[in-house]
Amino acid sequence: MLDDFLIRAALAGLGVNLTAAPLGCFVIWRRMAYLGDATAHASILGVALSLIFSLPLTLSVLLTASLMALLSLALSNRGWAMDTLLGVLSHSALAIGLVAVSFVSGIRIDLMAYLFGDILAVSQTDLLTIWVGAFLVVGMLAYRWSNLLLVTLNPDLAIASGIDPKREQLILTLSLAVVVAVAIKIVGVLLIVAMLIIPAAGARPLSRTPETMAMLSAVIGGSASGLGLIASYQFDTPTGPTIVCTATLLFLLINAMRPAIDWILKSRQKDRQAQPLNTGERHG
């Protein structure tokens, strides 16, 4: 029988990766990786505020990450270069958070757990929070999928269709903040963006449609979580980094097999195109 903490860890990792992977597709398509990194770095300030004011960690990180993302969007609309803006805001928030943590007295603080995650310490309350966040994000992505996809692929057509690109960007930004808030205990601040990008990047060579890429990225992310947890338990390695390493190995394996995958997909496409012709010949 598996220990309870391993079951909780497996469910927590699965919840985070099933949420992060589809959102990661939009991060790749819209080139939002730097925004994800900045939001994750800002969450350290949320950790500091949680410790100083005795706030719930997830709530504090969610508020800080959301504020960072919204502030970035607001200032970028005023002519600031996005990469410069994110660099200033993210590293400033990270530095302020680390300095603030140093002033917290009477509490033993394990920064490594926040930087790289501690999935084995997930409680039932954490598990509930993760899955509630997962349902919210996945539900929102599913509900707004067509609009989000149109804004991503063709903003001009989206505007002509009556869709507000800023509103859809806001939805993605807040979804990103939720993922950061629920994932901080799983893979930590420094590796959250990896779990957004790597599964989605691995799914890209296997996909012919955006929907397929989103589903496959969730499969790759979930597989990386399960296999990484097993490897961490067997080899006594840090769980969060091991999950990311597993995702990286899956990414490399898929890309190494890419020529064979492309050949199989092209063969199937040719078979589909030839099938109506063959059917017509038999009837004739």
N, C-alpha and C positions, 0 to 999 in steps of 0.2 A: 504493500500500500504506500502511496505517495504521502509525504508529510503535507499538512495543511498549508504551510508557507509556500511550498512548491506549487501547489494547485492555485493559490492566490497569485503567485508570481506569473504562472502561465496565463491565467485569465487576464491579468493586468497587461502583460506584454501583448497579448492578442488584441485586447481592446484598443490599446494605443496604436498599434501598427495597422489595424484595419481602418482606423480613422486617419492616421497620418499619410498612408500610402495614396489613397485617392486624392486627398488635398495636395499631395506632392506633385501630382500630374499638373495641376494648375500652377504650382510654384515653378515647374520647369517650363511650361508653355508660356507663362507670362514673365519669366526670368525674374522671379521674386525671391531667389535664394538669399540675397543680401538682406532683404527685409525680414526673412525668417531668422537669419542669424542675429540681426539687430534686436528683434523681439525676444529671442532666447537670451541674449546677453542682458537685456534690461530686466529679465526675470530675477536676476540676483538682487536687484534693488527691492523687488517684491519679497524675496526671502528675508532681507534685512528688516523691512517694515513689519513683516509677520512676527519676527523675533522681538522687535522693539515694542510693538503695541499689542502683542499676544493675539494676533489675528489668525484665522485659519489660513494655512499655507496656500492652498489652491485659490482661495478668494483673493488673497493679497497678490499672488503672482498673476492671476487673471486680470485684475485691475491695472497693475503696472504694465503688463504686456499690451493690454488694450490701449492704454494711454500712450505708450510708445508708438504703436502702430497708427493711431489716429493723429498724433502730433506729426508724424512723418508725412502722412498724406496731406495734412493741412498746410504744412510748410512747403511741400513740394509743389503745391498749386500756386505758391507765391513766387515761383521762379528759382527756388533753390535746386541745385543739382542733387538728384536723389542719392547717388553713391556717396557724395561728400556729406550730405545731411545725415544719412544712416551711420556713416563712420563716426561722426561727431556725437550723435545721440546715443548710439549703442555703447561705445566705449566709455563715454561719460557716465552713463547709467551703471555700467559694470563697475567702474572705479568707485563711484559714490556708494554703491551697494557694499563693496568689499570694505571700504573705510567705515561705513556705518556698522557693519557686522563686528568690527574690531572694538566698538564702543559698548557692545552688549556684554554686560558683566553677569556673573553668576550662572551662566548657561554654557555648557560644553557644546561647541559648534563643530560639526564635522563637514567642512566645506567640500571634501571629496564626494560626499553623498549627494550634494547639490550639483556639483560640476559634472560628475560621471554617473549619477544615479545609484539607487540602492533598491532594486526591484524585489529583493528577498525580504525587505522590511515593510512591504505593502500590507496595510491592514484591510479589514473588511470595509471600513469607511472609505479608504482610498479606492478600493475596488469599485464600490458603488459610484463614487465620484467620477472615476475613469469611464465607466460604461454609460453613465448619464451624459457626460460630455461627448462620448462617441456617438450616441444616438442623436444628440442635438446637431452635431457637425454633419454626420452622414445624412440625416434627414434634411437638413438645410441644403446640402449639395445636391441631393436628389430632387428636391422641390424646385431649386433654381437652376438645374443643370442646363437646360436649353438656353436660358438667358446668359448664364456664365460662359457657356461655350461660344455663343455668338459674339459676345463682347471680346472674348479672347482671340477668336479667329478673324473677326472683321468688325472693328469698333464703329466704322462709318455706317455699315449696314445695320448694326445694332441701334445706332442713334436714329436712323431712318425708320426703323421698326418701332420706335417709341420706347426703347430701353435706355435707361440712364446708366452709362458706364461707371460713374462715380458710386452709384448705389451698389452695383455688383462688386466693385473693388472693395467697398466697405464690408460687404458680406464675407468676402474672402479674407480680408484683414482680420476681422473679428473671429472668424473660424480658426485662423492661424493662432490667434491669441489663446483660444480655448485649448487647442492641441498643445501649445507650449505649457499651459497651466497644468494639464493632466499628465503630461509626459515627463515633467521635471524629476519625479521620483523614479522613473523607469530607466531612462538613458542619460539624464542629467542635462544641464544647460549646454554643455559644449558639443553634445552629440545629437541633440534634437533634430537639427536640420539634416543630419545624415539620414535619419529615418524618414524624413520627408522626401529626400531626393533620390537616394540609392534604389529603393524598390521601384519607384516610378521610372528611373533611368533603365533599370533592368527589364521592365515590362515593355519599353519602347520598341526594341527590335522584334518582339513577338506580336505586335499589335498592328492592326490595319484600321481601327476606328478608335476614337477617344474613349468610348464606353469599354471596349476591350482592354485598353491600356489601364483604365481605372480599376477594373476587376482583377486583372493580372497583377497589378502593383499591390493590391490588397493580399493576394495569394502569396506573392513573394515576401511581403512584409510579415505576414503571419507565419510563414515557414521559417523566416530568419529568426523570428522571436522564439519559436519552439525549439529549433535546432540550436540556437545560441544559448538558450537556457540549459539544455541538456549538456552541451559542451562545457559551459561554465561549471555545472555541477560535477562533471566527470573530471575536469582538469583543474578545478579550484582556481578559476580566473575571475576577474571582475565581470559581473553579468552584463551590465550595460555595454561596455566596450566589446564584449564577446558577441553580443547580438549584432552590433554594427559590423564587426569583422565577418560574421556569417553572412550578413546582407551583401557585403562587398564581395565575398567569395561567390555567392550566387550571381551577382552582377558580372563578374569576370567569366564565370562558367557560361552564362548565356551569351556573352559577346564572343567567347571563343567558339561557340557552336553556331554563331550567326550565319556563316555561309551555308551550313547544312539546313538551318531553319529557313533561310530565304529560298533555298532550292525546293524545300517541301511545300512552302506556301505558294510558290510560282507554279509548281506541278499541280497542286489542287485547283488553282485558278484556271489553268489550262484545261483540266478535266471538266470543270464546271462549264467553261465556254464551249467545249466540244460536245457535251452531253445533249443539248437540244438538237444539234446537227445529226448526231448518231440516231436519236429517236425518230427524227424526220425521215432518215434513210430507211429505217426498219418499216415505218408505216407505208412508205412509197413502194 
